[in-house]
Amino acid sequence: MNFFKKAVFCLPVILGCSLAGRSQQTGQLQPIPLQNLDAFRDPGKNWNLASNASADPEKEGNMKAIPGEGAVVDIMNPKDNTHLITKEEYGDLQLELDFMMAKNSNSGVFLEGRYEVQLLDSWTKTHPQFSDCGGIYQRWDDARGQGREGYEGVPPLMGVARAPGLWQHLKIIFTAPKFNDKGEKIANARFEKVFLNGVLIQVGVDVTGPTRSSYFQDEKPTGPLMLQGDHGNVAFRNIRYGKQDNAKAEESTDNPILLNPQGRPYLLRSFLNYGDRKLTHVISDGNPDQLNFSYNLKQGALFQIWRGDFLDVTEMWHDRGEPQLAKPRGSLLILSDAPALAVLATAEDAWPDSIAFDDFHNEGYTLDAGRIPTFQYAFKGMEVADKISGQAPQFIRREIAVTNAATGLYCRIAAAKSIEMIDKNLYAVDDRTYYIRLDERFKPVIRSTAAGKELIVPISQHADPLIYSITF
């Protein structure tokens, strides 16, 4: 079967200015200490010191504080629902922090206590509004008349929010309003750039005054940082601030070529970078619900997934197609490029980085009626069918069926710094960066390695396919 001929479909090519980009490395940022709450003004009892937080992604409002220090967790109750407001005041600054949302929870980050970047459980939202995660919240004025009170809200450029109970990263580059010697405002507050989970989602947004629900209604050159605590349970950690980093976001060219699936999934074969290596036998699958993945046909490896827009293919077409690379445009989660399957003498044997050339034979892929691909290959005399779908916006689903499975055959589902079982068949990976849910018929092993942890599953004794999902 020739896989070059299996994915020849028409897709609109979008030309325009590319605004999605990766955030740059930051300079020296000063942390706000979270060993206690001394940095904040009169913190309410709803704010709890913790070492970490957990939230059940299926239970509305559920959030727990894990004892320790280094994070703050807002667990509201009828008597306590205060904001967390710093004693120190800031003007122009760069702010970075991690946050975790409970299911259907709502919060916000207010620069100077006045200008809000919205935080919301906007997981799977493909066309976000100003009220979704990463939006610049609207202003409000009752005097404008019924139905017109709200104005100036700005939605994020892309929906890249992650699931409840997972840590997310926010980076804000903010310019404070400016005033003359008479105290008259001469320049508006401005969000220069906002990045959510590594993706540029706001660029050059002026705010003419305090947004709705701000702590202050006036404007000044400086003000405190405010973390909203009265709308829903939320957690924060790694809060850092410092001098603005105005490095440009990575962009393609003035006229990039962008691919986005229209109405049905789309598969594209291309080269892709994986770290400092160029992978030459890659299929990327894009879905209208904006949950996408890439697959290495030489190793049977699902090596990256991302939420958001599909691919920038400018380098495949400009300058005679050099260096021939496609680039994911959303919030990227890098997985392992090592083979998914290996035959081990014992469950303690090291996982191989690659497969010998003679042990692996690619046999192409097929598409079902819903255009879900099943990748097929022969591995050490076994026939493997690897079906992967990103069509459910909540998760990537993978089903691996092996014919004539050899004794000692394992599947490695995850390799990370940390893996913990948090519920029956549900695992949190890399300090709650993503979830894995496993078919309950299979019994995984969490084992230690020099790099951290691995989640492996013996499959040689099972006739049924191995099924698991990745949620992020």
Summary of the structure (lengths in Angstrom):
residues: 472
radius of gyration: 24.0
end to end distance: 33.4
largest distance: 82.7
contacts: 1563
relative contact order: 0.14
helix: 4%
strand: 48%
